[in-house]
Structure formats: structure tokens, C-alpha cells
Amino acid sequence: MQPLVYVIVAVIVVGLALLLQHERRQAARLVERSLELERLSAELLRSNRMKNDFLANVSHELRTPLNSIVGFVDLLREGVYGDLSPRQVKPVERIEVSANHLRHLVDQILDLAKMVAGRLEVHNETLDIRPFILDVASEMESLVNEKNLILSLVMGSALPRIRSDPTHLRQILVNLLGNAVKYTHSGTIVVKTRLLSLESARKDGLPVYYLESRDLPDSERFPHSWLSVQVIDTGIGISSADFQRVFEEFEQVESASRSARSSRGTGLGLSISRRLARLLGGELSLISEPGKGSTFTLWLPVMGAESGSATENSPHSG
């Protein structure tokens, strides 16, 4: 029996040795893979940082010549270098439109680069939201009229004042209204505002996934009151499969027909708008269906006494 015992023990020892050797090889491979992933992650971060720096630097360098072009076009139109002939008026107008469009794109890329780098500043002020939205809507009126659309405002009768950055808030609303005009060929665009409790806002579609991830006290992540600003259009709509893509940088969805692609944007407006909304402590959400229009909702927190005595869900045409 003894030789058999020795054989069994030897087999067990050899098996354990082989198993240990296998585990060591596995551990070594895991360490190698971990180091490789760390290296790839570092390279990806460096590459992304280089891309953002490149975009910011190029955009900054483009601003000076673009401003010069726009300035000289203004001088031409004002007749500083002599009156333009009838044949010259249209080309000069086209130069102006193209230069302004390019300058707008450059500004968007600069804003995006600043947001990614965490360098975009927020200067909050106390805003009376009703006249603020009326002012923005009046700026967009000429674009709406050009396409023979109807712009309606439906705003709560006792909207609160809010603390927000007026420049960034205006940029979000202009982007949303501009998008609505661009992709609506007939019908209406409605701007609708409501003051909602946190519970009602959640039921009405306030996304909480981003708010929950923020490293803030619950009272700041989830204020008791929220202001909902909706831009509702009767345009071409967006497939639910593309909801996330429309908020990504430089993304273009295929909702528009091929003949309409020339009027499509840069793919930055909605991405910047969502980033700005989050920078202001809020969120931007979307409900849409192809052929049935889209509803973009800007959610803005209303802190403490700012909510005042405003009543919830009390629409009033404006």
C-alpha cells in the first residue's frame, strides 16, 4: 500500500505545482493586460486632450481673420469704399452670411473645448424668466417668419425668478429654437414653461441619471421645484434610436431627407446645449417621433425662496 500512497501524493503534489504555475501565468497575464489597459487609457486621454487643445488653438487663431472679414464686409455695405453696384450687393451679402456662419462655428468649438477642459465660467444672476424668454423669442421671430411658421408662447402666470447665467441660458434657448425652425417645414413651434415640484418633474420626464451622479448634497441635486422650458415643434422628428446620438459632438442623424442635408447643422448645437444645461445645474431631455415633431425640455432648478408662490401647471398664453 505504501508505494501507492507515495504515487498518489506525488500526483497531488505535481498537480498542485502545475495548478500553481498556471495561476501564476494567469496572474502575470492579468498584470500585463492591466498595464496595457492603463497605457491605452493614458494614450486615449492624451490624444483627447491634444484634440481639444488643437481645436481650441485653431479656433482661436481663426477668430482674428474672421473678425477682419466681417468688419470689412460691414465697411463695404456701409459704403466706406464707395457705393456698391447692384451686381455687387448679393455677393457681399453672401460673403457676410458665410463669414458669420463660420464665426458661429468657431465660437461653438471654442465653447466646447472650454467645457471639456472645465474652463467655461458661470456668472449667475437673478432672472425674471418670462420677459427673458419673450426677448429670446423676439430675436428668432424673423427666422420663423421666413419659413411661414407660427411661434406660440405658453407660460405660467406666476413664474418664479431663477438664479442662472443669462448668456449660457440664452445660448441654449437660441440653439433649441434654431433647431426647431431648421427642421420644421410647416406648422408651429411652441415654447411652454411650467413650474413643477420634484415629484411632478420626475413624472413629467426629468432625467435623474446625471443628477444622481453629481457629488452634491441631495437638496442641491434635487431642489424641491423645477422650471420646465419646452420647445415643441411639428417638424420631421427623431427616431428613439437616435435620441442619445443627437447630443453627441459632431453627430448627424439621418432623419432629414438627402435633399435637406445642405441645411443641416454642425452637430454641435445640441451637445453644447446639454453641457450648458448641466453646467447650470439642470438637464436637457428629448421626446420625439419621426414625422410627428420633437419636444426638447430644458430643466432648470429653482432654489428655495425663488419658487415663491408660483402655482404649478397654470398655463397662460403669452
C-alpha positions in Angstrom: 0.0 0.0 0.0 2.8 2.4 0.8 4.1 2.7 -2.8 0.5 3.5 -3.9 0.3 6.2 -1.3 3.6 7.7 -2.5 2.3 7.7 -6.1 -1.0 9.5 -5.1 0.9 12.0 -3.0 3.3 12.6 -5.9 0.5 13.1 -8.3 -1.2 15.5 -6.0 2.0 17.5 -5.5 2.7 17.6 -9.2 -1.0 18.6 -9.8 -0.8 21.4 -7.2 2.5 22.6 -8.7 1.1 22.7 -12.2 -2.0 24.5 -10.9 0.1 27.0 -9.1 2.2 27.5 -12.2 -1.0 28.0 -14.2 -2.3 30.5 -11.7 0.9 32.4 -11.7 0.9 32.6 -15.5 -2.7 33.8 -15.4 -1.8 36.4 -12.8 1.1 37.6 -14.9 -1.2 37.9 -17.9 -3.7 39.8 -15.9 -1.0 42.2 -14.8 0.2 42.6 -18.3 -3.3 43.3 -19.6 -3.9 45.8 -16.7 -0.7 47.6 -17.6 -1.7 47.6 -21.3 -5.2 49.0 -20.5 -3.6 51.7 -18.3 -1.3 52.6 -21.1 -4.1 52.7 -23.7 -6.2 54.7 -21.3 -3.4 57.2 -20.8 -2.8 57.5 -24.5 -6.6 58.0 -25.2 -6.7 60.7 -22.6 -3.6 62.4 -24.0 -5.0 62.1 -27.5 -8.3 63.5 -26.5 -6.6 66.4 -24.6 -4.4 67.1 -27.7 -7.6 67.1 -29.9 -9.3 69.6 -27.6 -6.2 71.8 -27.4 -5.8 71.6 -31.2 -9.5 72.6 -31.7 -9.2 75.4 -29.2 -6.0 76.8 -30.6 -7.1 76.6 -34.3 -10.5 78.2 -33.4 -8.7 80.9 -31.5 -6.4 81.6 -34.4 -9.3 81.6 -36.9 -11.2 84.3 -34.9 -8.9 87.2 -35.9 -9.1 86.8 -39.7 -12.8 86.0 -39.5 -13.5 89.2 -37.5 -11.5 91.1 -40.1 -13.5 89.7 -42.9 -16.8 90.5 -41.2 -15.5 94.0 -40.4 -14.5 94.7 -43.9 -17.9 93.4 -45.2 -19.6 95.8 -42.9 -17.5 98.7 -44.2 -18.3 97.7 -47.8 -22.1 97.6 -47.1 -21.9 101.0 -45.4 -20.3 102.5 -48.5 -17.0 103.4 -46.8 -15.1 102.4 -50.0 -17.8 103.7 -52.3 -21.3 102.6 -53.2 -21.8 99.0 -54.2 -23.2 98.4 -57.6 -26.4 96.3 -57.9 -24.3 93.3 -59.1 -22.0 93.6 -56.1 -24.7 93.7 -53.4 -25.7 90.0 -53.5 -22.1 88.6 -53.5 -21.2 90.8 -50.5 -24.3 89.6 -48.6 -23.3 86.0 -49.3 -19.8 86.7 -48.0 -21.3 88.2 -44.8 -23.6 85.2 -44.3 -20.8 82.7 -44.9 -18.4 84.5 -42.6 -20.9 84.9 -39.8 -21.8 81.2 -40.1 -18.1 80.2 -39.9 -17.6 82.6 -36.9 -20.5 80.9 -35.2 -19.0 77.5 -35.8 -15.6 78.7 -34.4 -17.3 80.1 -31.3 -19.1 76.8 -30.8 -15.9 74.8 -31.0 -14.2 77.2 -28.5 -17.1 76.8 -26.1 -17.0 73.1 -26.4 -13.2 73.0 -25.8 -13.6 75.2 -22.7 -16.4 73.0 -21.3 -14.5 69.8 -21.9 -11.5 71.4 -20.1 -13.7 72.7 -17.3 -12.7 76.3 -18.0 -16.1 77.7 -19.0 -17.2 80.2 -16.4 -20.7 80.6 -15.0 -21.9 84.0 -13.8 -25.3 83.6 -12.2 -27.8 86.4 -11.9 -31.4 86.6 -10.7 -33.6 86.4 -13.8 -37.2 87.1 -14.4 -37.8 84.2 -16.8 -41.0 85.4 -18.5 -39.5 88.6 -20.1 -36.2 86.7 -20.7 -37.9 84.1 -22.9 -40.0 86.8 -24.6 -36.8 88.6 -25.5 -35.2 85.4 -26.9 -38.3 84.5 -28.9 -38.4 88.0 -30.5 -34.8 87.5 -31.7 -35.9 84.4 -33.5 -39.1 85.9 -35.0 -37.5 86.8 -38.4 -36.3 83.2 -38.9 -39.8 81.9 -38.0 -41.4 84.3 -40.4 -39.1 83.4 -43.3 -40.4 79.8 -43.2 -44.1 80.9 -42.6 -44.2 79.1 -39.3 -46.3 80.0 -36.2 -44.5 80.7 -33.0 -46.6 80.5 -29.8 -45.6 81.1 -26.2 -47.4 79.3 -23.3 -46.1 80.5 -20.0 -47.2 80.1 -16.4 -49.0 83.1 -15.0 -46.7 83.3 -11.9 -43.3 82.1 -12.9 -40.5 82.4 -10.4 -37.3 84.3 -10.7 -34.3 81.9 -11.0 -30.6 82.1 -10.5 -28.8 81.3 -13.7 -26.2 82.5 -16.2 -28.1 84.7 -18.8 -25.5 84.2 -21.5 -25.5 80.4 -21.3 -29.3 80.2 -20.9 -29.8 82.4 -23.9 -27.5 80.2 -25.9 -29.4 77.1 -25.0 -32.8 78.6 -26.0 -31.4 80.1 -29.2 -30.0 76.6 -30.1 -33.3 74.9 -29.4 -35.4 77.4 -31.3 -33.0 77.5 -34.2 -33.1 73.7 -34.4 -36.9 73.7 -34.3 -37.1 76.2 -37.1 -34.5 74.4 -39.2 -36.3 71.0 -39.1 -39.9 72.2 -39.2 -41.1 72.8 -42.7 -44.7 73.7 -41.8 -46.8 74.1 -38.7 -46.0 75.5 -35.3 -43.3 75.9 -32.7 -44.4 76.3 -29.1 -42.4 77.5 -26.2 -44.0 76.2 -23.0 -42.9 76.9 -19.4 -44.2 75.3 -16.2 -43.1 75.3 -12.6 -43.2 71.7 -11.2 -42.5 70.1 -7.9 -39.7 67.5 -7.9 -42.2 64.6 -7.8 -44.2 66.1 -10.8 -41.0 66.9 -12.7 -39.9 63.3 -12.4 -43.2 62.0 -13.6 -43.0 64.5 -16.5 -39.6 63.2 -17.6 -36.9 64.9 -15.6 -33.9 62.7 -16.1 -32.2 61.8 -12.8 -29.3 59.6 -14.0 -27.0 62.6 -14.4 -28.2 64.5 -11.4 -27.7 61.4 -9.2 -24.1 61.1 -10.2 -23.2 64.7 -9.1 -21.2 65.0 -6.0 -23.6 67.4 -4.2 -26.0 67.3 -1.3 -29.5 66.0 -2.2 -31.0 69.4 -1.7 -28.8 70.8 -4.4 -29.0 67.9 -6.8 -32.8 67.6 -6.3 -34.3 71.0 -5.5 -38.0 70.9 -4.5 -39.0 73.0 -7.5 -38.0 72.8 -11.2 -38.7 75.1 -14.1 -39.5 73.2 -17.3 -38.9 75.1 -20.6 -40.2 73.1 -23.5 -39.6 73.8 -27.2 -42.2 71.8 -29.1 -42.2 71.6 -32.9 -44.2 69.9 -35.7 -41.1 69.0 -37.6 -39.5 65.9 -39.1 -38.9 64.3 -35.7 -36.2 61.9 -34.5 -36.2 58.1 -34.1 -35.8 56.9 -30.5 -32.7 55.0 -31.6 -31.0 58.4 -32.2 -32.0 60.1 -29.0 -28.6 59.7 -27.5 -26.7 60.4 -30.7 -28.2 63.9 -31.3 -26.5 65.0 -28.0 -23.0 63.8 -29.1 -20.4 66.1 -30.7 -20.4 66.3 -34.5 -23.1 63.6 -34.8 -25.7 63.9 -37.6 -28.9 61.7 -37.6 -30.5 60.6 -40.8 -34.0 62.0 -40.1 -33.7 64.6 -42.8 -34.0 63.7 -46.4 -31.0 63.8 -48.7 -32.3 67.0 -50.3 -32.4 68.7 -47.0 -28.9 67.8 -45.8 -27.4 71.0 -47.0 -29.4 72.8 -44.3 -28.2 70.5 -41.5 -26.0 71.9 -38.8 -22.6 71.1 -37.5 -23.7 68.5 -34.9 -22.6 70.8 -32.0 -25.6 72.8 -31.0 -27.5 70.1 -29.0 -24.3 68.8 -27.5 -23.3 72.2 -26.3 -26.8 72.9 -25.1 -26.9 69.8 -22.9 -23.5 70.5 -21.5 -24.6 74.1 -20.7 -27.8 72.9 -19.1 -25.8 70.6 -16.8 -23.3 73.4 -16.1 -26.4 75.4 -14.9 -27.4 72.6 -12.6 -30.1 71.3 -14.8 -30.7 68.9 -17.7 -31.9 68.7 -21.3 -34.2 65.9 -22.4 -35.9 64.8 -25.6 -39.2 63.2 -26.7 -39.8 62.7 -30.4 -41.2 60.5 -33.1 -40.3 60.6 -36.9 -42.9 62.6 -38.8 -44.6 63.9 -35.6 -42.2 66.5 -34.3 -39.9 66.9 -31.3 -40.1 68.2 -27.8 -36.9 69.4 -26.2 -37.2 70.1 -22.4 -34.8 72.3 -20.5 -35.0 71.6 -16.8 -33.7 74.3 -14.5 -33.5 74.1 -10.7 -35.5 76.6 -8.6 -33.8 77.1 -5.3 -35.5 77.9 -2.0 -37.4 81.2 -1.9 -37.1 81.7 -5.6 -40.1 79.4 -6.2 -42.2 81.9 -4.3 -45.9 81.5 -4.5 -45.9 80.4 -8.2 -48.6 77.9 -8.9 -47.9 74.6 -10.6 -49.3 73.8 -14.0 -51.1 77.1 -14.6 -50.6 77.8 -18.3 -51.2 81.3 -19.7 -50.8 82.2 -23.3 -48.2 84.9 -24.0 
